[in-house]
């Protein structure tokens, strides 16, 4: 069965980083997946107040903002189309429209129709961050968070952040397409962050993967004085990991996200691609 992946590219107030689109195409090629590109443009409600119309001249400004959003979307789509053609990746595309506060929600709702969601993460880019958080916690699909400013390359060394939890188990199951293509799999357990179910959880997961034909190495690390998210990323980079797989702790209420420690640390300073499941 053909894997279906979608990348969500919000265009307001700023587009994602310059590498997100090309990285999404590279991942689709790596997975032999069809890529759906969902451009998320802004749709600002009409202003009917007479004072707003005549004194502030808002309606023309709204049309100008929406037109700029659509133009950024067209540029992004053209860039992806050129990249998919070069890489021989099957492309589908769609345009979503949503009010500024609901752009992430629109992406998450659409993401439920795909096997994998991809989003960009660019520092100080509110649209990218809001979309990423909403898709991770509301789409019900595994979400690959891509750095917006650098090439990701082949995701052939998968590092699994493993604590034996439900969300970690879900993440490992969702990572199957990546695990099957990996040349190396590392299972990393942080032992000084919280009480773990048992001492050998990493070895147990390695044995389970081996029974499925996947060779993995289990190891334990200490976070020490580092935040757990920083410790996981630093270790993954140290062992030349190209993809970090982890469960996403958190929930959203009225767009106020409450994140677990590891999740918050990863999203505060994303340094490599992260596949997150909730």
DAJOKA-V848865 format. One record per pair of residues at least 24 apart in sequence whose C-alpha atoms are under 7 Angstrom apart, sorted by the first residue. I is the first residue (numbers start at 1). J is the second residue. Records with the same first field share a line. If there is no record, write none. Layout:
# DAJOKA-V848865
I=J  J
This chain:
# DAJOKA-V848865
2=33
3=33  34  115
4=33  34  35  114  115  116
5=33  34  35  36  114  115  116  117
6=35  36  37  38  114  116  117  118
7=36  37  38  117  118  119
8=37  38  39  40  107  118  119
9=38  39  40
10=39  40  41  127  128
11=40  41  69  72  73
12=41  42  69  127
13=127
14=125  127
15=72
16=120  122  128  148
17=122  148  149
18=148  149
19=148  149  150  151
20=120  146  147  148
21=80
22=80  83
23=151  152
24=118
25=83  84
29=87  89
31=177
34=89  90  91
35=90  91  92
36=91  92  93
37=92  93  94
38=93  94  95  96
39=73  94  95  96
40=95  96  97  103
41=69  70  73  96  97  98
42=66  69  97  98  99  100
43=97  98  99
44=99
103=131
104=130  131  134  135
105=134
107=131  135
108=134  135  138  139
109=139
111=139  141
112=139  140  141
115=141
116=141  142  143
117=141  142  143  144
118=143  144  145
119=144  145  146
120=145  146  147  148
121=145  146  147  148
122=147  148
136=276  277  278
137=251  278
140=278
141=277
142=174  275  276  277
143=275  276  277
144=273  274  275  276
145=273  274  275
146=273  274
147=270  271  272  273
152=273
155=242  243
156=181  182  183  184  242
157=182  183  184  185  241  242  243
158=182  184  185  186  241  242  243  244
159=185  186  187  188  236  241  243  244  245
160=186  187  188  244  245  246
161=187  188  189  245  246
162=187  188  189  202
163=189  196
164=197  201
167=247  248  277  278
168=246  247
170=277
171=245  246  247  276  277
184=216
185=215  216  217
186=216  217  218
187=216  217  218  219
188=218  219  220  221
189=219  220  221
190=220  221  222  223
191=220  221  222
192=222  223
193=223
227=265
228=261  262  265
229=262  263  265  266
230=265  266
233=271
242=272  273
243=272  273  274
244=273  274  275
245=274  275  276
246=275  276  277
247=276  277  278
248=276  277  278
249=278
